[in-house]
């Protein structure tokens, strides 16, 4: 991880593109934590690369948005064939798939907003389930644009603010640690 951070700092102009690419890979269900990428990007923008803060934010916003589209289309094209993959059927059994599909039909935007705040692969499962349910793609991208804007803005701002104040936070952590 340390080498990765050093690479990003030394290649600051390309860092937003690197972050964007990493987030896109998460859309293909490669086990990459978007949450860790956001925390890392926001802290780097606040501490080492403040001139690229807005670029980091945009790369996170659009990376997460396009990543959700990738997961949607995986679900839409592969459909119920995904249940034949053991890890997917354990993550979302067919009965849970029906519940998520029903919840999305009933609540739509709220499902995506809440789903955006759930980490560790559940987020992608919601997008894939939406695709498997054959939800209209236009509705999906409009609703997800709102959810993604809210989620990525809130997360980036919170972690960027923590990054700006990390020295104060570390002083309190050291006191608690003692």
N, C-alpha and C positions, 0 to 999 in steps of 0.2 A: 504494500500500500504506500509505503514511504517513497519508493521509486516512482510510482504513478503520480504522486503529488509533485515530486521534483520535476518530472517530465512536463506536467501541466504548467508549472510556474516558469520553467525555462522556455516553453513554447506558448506563452500567453496569448499570442495572436490567434493560434489555432485551437486554444482550449475550448471555446464555445462549440466549435465543430466537433471536437472529440467528445464532449459531453452529449451533444445532439446525437451522434452516432451510437454511443453507448446506450442511451435511452431508447433509440429505435430498436436495438438488439433485444431489449427487454420485451418489446411487442411481439417478438417471435417466441416468447416463453423461454428464452435463455435465462438462467437464474442469475439475474443482475438486479440488485435492489435499487430501484429508482429513488427511494427515500434516502439511501446513503449517498447517492450521486447528488441529490439536491442539497443535502447537508454539506457535503464536501465543496460543491460549487459555491454555495452561499458564503461559507467560511473563507474560501480562497478569494472570492470577490471582496469580502470585507477586510481581509488582512493583507494579502499579497498582490492582488490584481484589481485594485479599485477602479482602474480605468476601463476594465472589461465587465463591470457589474451588470450593465444593461444587456450586454451581449450574452452573458451567462443566463440572465433571466429569460431572454427570448429563446435561447437554445433549450432551456428547460420547458418553457411553455409549449413551443412547437414540437419539441421531441416527444413530450407526453401526449400531445394531441394526436400526432401521427402514429405513435406507438399504439394508442387505443384503436385507431383505424385498422392497423395491421392485425391486432387481436380480433377485432370484429370480423374481418374478412377471413381469417383462419377459421373462426367458428361458422361463418356463413358458407364457406366452400366445403369444409370437411364435415360439418353438421354432426349427425349422430355417430359417424365413424370415430369420433373422438372418444366415445365411451369404450371402444375396444382397446384403447391405450390404458394400461393398468393404473398409472399414476394419475391420469385425468379422471378415471372413473372413481378412484378413491377420493380425490379432491372434491369432485362434484358428482355424486351418484345421480342416477336418472331422476329419482324422486326429489332431490334437492334442485336439480335443473328445472323441474316443473314449478317448484316454489319460486325460484329466482325469476323465471319467465313470467309467472303470474304477478309477482311483485313489480317487475318492470312495466308490465302492461297497465297495472293499476296506478303506480306512482311515477313512472317515467323519469323525469328530471331529478326527483328526490333520490331515486335509486342510484343514479350516476354520481350525484354529489356525495352521498354517504359512502358509496363504493370507492370514490377517489381517496377517501381518508382511511381506508382499510389497507394495511400493508401486506407484504409477504405473499404475493402471487394471487391473492383473492381478487384484487383489482382487475387483473387480466382475465380471470375466470368470468367476472361479470361482463366484460366486453365480449368475450367469446360466446357466452351464453346469449347475449343480446343478438349476436350474429346468427347463432344456431336457431334462435327463435324467429328468424327472418323478419326482424323489425326493419321498418323502412330506413334505409341508409341516410336519407336526408334528415329525418327526425333525429336519428342517432347523432349525426355530426353536429347538428344545431344544439341539441341538449348537452352533448359532451363538450362543446366549445364553452358553454356557460360553466359547467362543472370544472373543466380543466382550468379555465381562467381563474375561478375562485380558489381552487385548491393550490395551483402552482404559485399564484400571487401570495396567498397567505403563508404557505410554507417557505417560499424564498425570502419574503420579508421577515418572517420570524427568525429564521436561521441567519440571515444577513445581520439583523439587529443583535443577535447573540454573538455573532462573530466580531462585530464592532466593540462589544463590551466583554470580550472573553477574558481580559486581564482582571476585571472586577469580579467576574464569575469565578475565575480560578482562585482568587484570594478567598472567596467565601467557601469554595470547595476545600481548600487547604485547611481552613479553620474547622470545618465539619469533619474532615479527615483526621485531624488531631484528636 
